[in-house]
């Protein structure tokens, strides 16, 4: 299961990471976010040691959501070398996420 990150550890875990990171901005009350959770869990399992998967709760870390111009949940950001390289908004199928992961690797 994806680890929750906050503004306090975002820089270290995501931006300074040696390997690419996927970050889902979510809300506890968001149904599509809940539906996306097992899909991201599968990505995390299949790409272990190649990609880190994290979650940011927009209710508790609104400043991160604002910094990255996240306007809706779920929004998935893909980071490589400390930079955002792409993003996806809304609930998507696994193959769409795998395509983005392929671009990261």
N, C-alpha and C positions, 0 to 999 in steps of 0.2 A: 504494500500500500504506500502511496506517495506520502512523503514526509511534509509536514506543514512548515513553511518558513515565514518569517516575519521581517519587518523592516530592519530589525536588529541583526539578523544573520543572513539576509538576502545577498549582500555584497560578497561575503565569504563563500557561501554555499553555491551561489549561482554565477555571479560575475567573475569571481576569481577561480572557478573550478577548472581543472585540467581537461575535463571532458564536457561535452555539450549538455545542456539542461533543457528540460521541458517544464514550463511553469503554468499551471492552471490557476486562473483567478476565478474563484467560486464563491457562492453563498450557500449557507446551510439550508435555506428555504427554496433553493433553485432545483426544480425537478430535473431539467436537462443535465445539471451538474451531477446529480445522483446517478443518472443513467450513464454518464461519461466515466464515472469512477472505475467500474470494472474494466472498461476498455483501456484506460490509462494504466491500470494495474497489470493488465496483460502485456502492454508495451514495456512497462518497467521490468517485468519478469523476463521477457524475451530479449531485451537489450541490456541486461544487467552488465555492469562494468563498461558499457559503451555510452550510455546516456543516463543522466540523473533525472528523476521525475519528482517535482515538488508541487505543492499547493499553497496558494495565498488566499486567505479568507478576506474578501473585500470589506466585510463589516468591521473586522478588527484592524486591518491594515489599509485603510482608505488612502493613506498617503502614497503607498506603493501603487495602488490602482490609479491614482491621479497622475503620478509620475510617468506611468506607462500608458496613459490615456485609455484605460480600460473603462468602457462605458456600459458593458453588458456582461452577464455571467451565463455560461462559461466563456471565457476568453483564454486561449492557450497561446503562450509566447514560447518561441524557440530561440535559445541562446547558444552562441558559439564564440569562444574567445572573449567573453564578457560583453558581447554585443547582441542585441536582438536581430535575428536574421529573417524571421517570418512570424506570422500570427494567424490564428484561425479563431473565428467567433462562432459560438453556438455548438450544438451537438453535432458531431460528425461520426462517420463510420471509421472503423479501425484502419481500413486501407488508406484513407486520407491521412491519418496520423502517421502511418508507416511510410508513406511517400515523403512527408516532411522530415521524418527521422532519417530516411535515406539521404536526403540533401545535407543533413548535419554531419553524417559520417563520411 
